[in-house]
C-alpha cells in the first residue's frame, strides 16, 4: 500500500510522560484518514510531529517516503495544514488574506481564484474577514492551506465550534478534496460521528497509543450485534453471561454481540425460556463509537 504518511515507533515524551508512545501510522494516499481520539489522546502532538514542528523522542515519520526530520523543507512543501483556528487579518478581505500567502509562496494570482472556488467562497472574497462567520473563516483557512496544490492536507479538529451548517459544509469539502484534486486528507477529531461520515481509513488513538487502524469498513465489521429491550435487564444480562454472551446497557436496551455460532432466534429462545419478557429484538450495525468503546474499555459491559 502506497502511503502519504508513515511512522515507525513514533514517540514524544514531555518529561516522564509519553504524549505519543510507539505509534506506527500508515495513512494511504488519495483518501481521507480519520485520526480519532479523546482530547488529550495525543492527536495534536502527533500532527505536530508530522508537520516537523516537534522533534520525536524516538522513531520517525515519513511523508510520501521522505523523512520529516532529515528533509523538513521538502516535506513541508508537500503539506498544507489547518491546525486550530486560522490566524486571519480581520481588516483585510478574504482575497487579500490569501494574497499575502500567495506572495510569500510566489504563486500566480490565478491560484487564489482556484482555491476560493474549491471552498465555495468566491462570492464572499471581497468582504472583510471581520464580518465572516466562524464557518467561513475555517473555509478561508482551508483555502490558504490549499494554495500551491499540496499533496497532503492535515486538519486538526476542523469542525470545532462550527454550527450545523458549518459542519455540513466542512464535511462536504473534506470528502470532495481527494476526488477533485487527488489530495490526501489527514483529519483529526474527537467527534466519532463526523469522521464516520467522511473517512475511508481510521486510526484510533487512546492515551498516546494507536489502538487500531484499518479501513472504516473493516473496522466496523466483526461479530453482529443485537439490540434487545427486555424486562429485568440485569437478570437478562446475567443469563447471557452464563451462556458466554457479552451484553452492555445502552439507554433502555441491551447491546449483545453475537458470535458466529449464535443466532437472534437462539438468543430470543434463551430469554423467553427464562420467563423474561422480550419487547424488542433487532439486529444493529456496529458504529465507530461501538468499536472505540470496545477497544478502550471506556464503557464496560454489564456482565464483564
ABEGO torsion letter per residue (X at the ends): XBBABBBBGBBBBBEABBABBGBBBBBBBGBBBBBBEBBGAGAAAAAAAAAGABBBABEBBBBGGBBAAAAAAAAAAABBBBBEBBBBBAABBAAAAAAAAAAAAGBBAAAAAAAAAAAGAAAAAABBAAABBAAAAAAAAAAAAABGGBABBBBBGAABGBBAAAAAAAAAAAAAAAAAAGBBBBBBBABAAAAAAABABBBBBBGGBBABBBBAAAAABEBBBBBBBBBGAAAAAAAAAAAGBBBBBBEABBBBBBBAABBAAAAAAAAAAAGBBBABBBBBBBBAAAAAAAAAGABBBAAX
